[in-house]
Amino acid sequence: MDKHKLLVDSVVVRFGEKTVLGGGYITSETGKVTGLLGRNGTGKSCMFRALMGGMKVESVMVSIDEKPMNRKIIGRYVKYLPQGRLIPKKIKLHRAFDLYGVSYSSFVNRVPKYSRYYDSYIYELSDGEARLAELYLILLSDALFYILDEPFTLIDPVNIGEVKALIRERSKDHGIIVTDHNYSAISSVTDNVFVIADGYTHPVKCHEDLVRFQYLTKRQIERISL
């Protein structure tokens, strides 16, 4: 298995006089799941959109295996599940899988109930069903890296274990970056974690770092430790 490393560095995002990111960065490498934490509005989604070329930024540097990458072609190497809807409402589910080059039957083999949704438009599914389909669509697609923005949102608690297992499975041959407000789910599936605070990215070495960067309170840490 070839090893690959993604580096997103020197991300500067400003809206008017407000600086959202003054020096954000994130890394990912084959065989690891990396968590990115941060309170609402700290710039997690901005970081991902900057990487994918989905927003105008003041500064961003992207490299894969130490080679600078043009964001116009980054989609060949990185597949991104955004926080909002991925599949347009008026596209049939099987057509979305065709567009991403993913076998719909391979998806059904994993989640049999979707066999009845083959010819359904995405708007005909519940929000949770649509989100689960989008998640599998990204993780089964051909790429070196996957970025998952709030993957556990809207997912039925019954399916969260399966989602975590799929992330772990795919991380064996890919690099994966995950952000979510479900800290319990994040902490149980990641190999390393970063947190965004005050416009910068910081590595997390222990739970106390999350208190220091004001992501969690001491009481929340105590609950986690119980």
URLIN-V25752 format. One record per pair of residues at least 4 apart in sequence whose ideal C-beta (glycine too) atoms are under 7 Angstrom apart, sorted by the first residue. I is the first residue (numbers start at 0). GAP is how many residues later the second one is. D is the distance in whole Angstrom. If there is no record, write none. Layout:
<<I/GAP/D> <I/GAP/D>>
This chain:
<<0/172/6> <2/26/7> <2/27/5> <3/25/7> <3/26/5> <3/60/6> <3/61/6> <3/140/5> <3/171/7> <4/22/7> <4/24/4> <4/60/6> <5/21/7> <5/22/4> <5/58/5> <5/72/7> <5/139/5> <5/169/6> <6/20/5> <6/56/5> <7/17/6> <7/18/5> <7/39/7> <7/43/5> <7/52/7> <7/54/5> <8/16/4> <8/52/5> <9/13/7> <9/49/5> <9/50/7> <9/51/5> <10/10/5> <10/13/4> <10/14/7> <10/36/6> <10/39/5> <10/46/7> <10/48/7> <10/49/5> <11/9/6> <11/10/6> <11/11/7> <11/45/6> <11/46/4> <11/47/4> <12/7/4> <12/8/4> <12/30/6> <12/33/5> <12/37/6> <12/44/5> <12/45/7> <13/4/7> <13/5/5> <13/6/7> <13/44/6> <14/5/6> <18/180/6> <19/23/4> <19/26/6> <19/179/7> <20/22/4> <20/25/6> <20/26/7> <20/178/5> <21/177/4> <21/178/6> <22/176/7> <22/177/5> <23/19/6> <23/23/5> <23/172/6> <23/176/7> <23/177/5> <24/176/5> <25/8/7> <25/10/6> <25/21/6> <25/151/6> <25/168/6> <25/175/6> <26/7/7> <27/6/5> <27/117/5> <27/147/4> <27/148/7> <27/149/5> <28/146/5> <29/143/7> <29/144/6> <29/145/5> <30/140/6> <30/141/6> <31/139/6> <31/143/6> <31/159/4> <31/160/7> <32/134/6> <32/138/5> <32/143/5> <32/145/6> <32/156/6> <32/157/5> <32/158/5> <33/142/7> <33/143/5> <33/156/6> <33/157/7> <33/158/6> <34/143/6> <34/144/7> <34/151/5> <34/155/4> <34/158/4> <35/8/6> <35/141/6> <35/143/4> <35/158/5> <35/160/7> <36/142/7> <36/149/7> <36/156/6> <36/158/4> <36/178/5> <37/4/4> <37/5/7> <37/6/5> <37/157/6> <37/158/4> <37/159/7> <37/177/7> <38/176/6> <41/154/4> <41/155/7> <42/4/6> <42/153/6> <42/156/7> <43/135/5> <43/152/6> <44/4/6> <44/38/6> <44/104/6> <45/4/6> <45/9/7> <46/4/7> <47/4/6> <47/32/6> <47/99/5> <47/101/6> <48/5/4> <48/6/4> <49/5/6> <49/7/5> <49/10/5> <50/11/6> <50/23/7> <50/27/7> <51/22/6> <51/23/7> <51/26/7> <51/28/5> <52/18/4> <52/19/6> <52/21/6> <61/7/5> <61/9/6> <61/12/6> <62/4/6> <62/5/5> <62/6/6> <63/5/5> <63/13/6> <63/80/7> <68/5/6> <73/4/5> <76/66/6> <76/67/5> <76/68/6> <77/65/6> <77/66/7> <77/67/5> <77/69/6> <78/59/5> <78/62/5> <78/64/4> <78/67/5> <79/67/5> <80/5/6> <80/53/6> <80/54/6> <80/57/5> <80/66/7> <80/67/5> <80/68/6> <80/70/6> <81/4/6> <81/67/5> <82/66/4> <82/67/5> <85/48/4> <86/4/6> <86/9/5> <86/35/5> <86/43/7> <86/47/6> <87/34/7> <88/32/7> <88/33/5> <88/34/4> <89/31/6> <89/33/7> <90/4/5> <90/5/5> <90/30/7> <90/31/6> <91/27/6> <91/28/7> <91/29/6> <92/4/7> <92/24/5> <92/25/7> <92/27/5> <92/29/6> <92/40/6> <93/4/6> <93/10/5> <93/24/5> <93/25/7> <94/4/6> <95/4/7> <95/41/6> <96/5/5> <96/7/4> <96/10/7> <96/40/6> <99/37/6> <99/41/5> <100/40/7> <100/41/6> <101/5/7> <101/35/6> <101/38/5> <101/39/5> <103/4/6> <103/14/6> <104/4/6> <105/34/6> <106/4/6> <106/7/6> <106/29/5> <106/33/7> <107/4/6> <107/6/5> <107/7/5> <109/26/7> <110/25/7> <113/19/7> <116/8/6> <119/4/5> <119/5/6> <121/8/5> <124/4/4> <124/5/4> <124/8/7> <125/4/7> <126/4/6> <126/27/5> <127/4/6> <127/26/5> <127/27/6> <127/28/5> <128/4/6> <129/4/6> <130/4/6> <130/22/7> <130/23/4> <130/24/6> <131/4/7> <131/23/6> <131/27/6> <132/4/6> <133/4/7> <134/4/6> <134/16/5> <134/28/6> <135/4/6> <136/4/6> <137/8/6> <138/7/6> <138/27/6> <138/31/5> <142/31/7> <143/30/6> <143/31/7> <144/29/6> <144/30/4> <145/24/7> <145/28/6> <145/30/5> <146/30/5> <147/28/7> <147/30/5> <148/30/6> <149/29/7> <149/30/5> <150/12/7> <150/27/6> <150/29/6> <151/8/6> <151/11/7> <151/28/5> <151/30/5> <151/33/5> <154/4/5> <154/5/6> <154/8/6> <158/4/6> <159/4/6> <159/25/6> <160/4/6> <161/4/6> <162/4/6> <163/4/6> <163/21/7> <163/24/7> <163/25/5> <164/4/6> <165/4/6> <166/4/6> <166/9/6> <166/11/7> <166/22/5> <167/21/6> <169/4/5> <169/6/7> <170/5/5> <177/8/6> <177/11/7> <177/12/7> <179/5/6> <179/6/5> <181/4/6> <182/4/6> <183/4/6> <184/4/6> <185/4/6> <192/11/4> <193/7/5> <193/8/7> <193/9/6> <193/10/6> <194/7/5> <194/9/5> <194/15/6> <194/18/5> <194/20/5> <195/5/6> <196/5/6> <196/16/4> <196/17/6> <201/11/6> <203/5/5> <203/6/6> <204/4/6> <206/14/5> <206/17/7> <207/4/6> <208/4/6> <209/5/4> <209/6/4> <209/11/7> <210/5/6> <210/6/7> <210/7/6> <210/10/6> <215/4/4> <215/5/6> <217/4/6> <218/4/7> <219/4/7> <220/4/6> <221/4/7>>
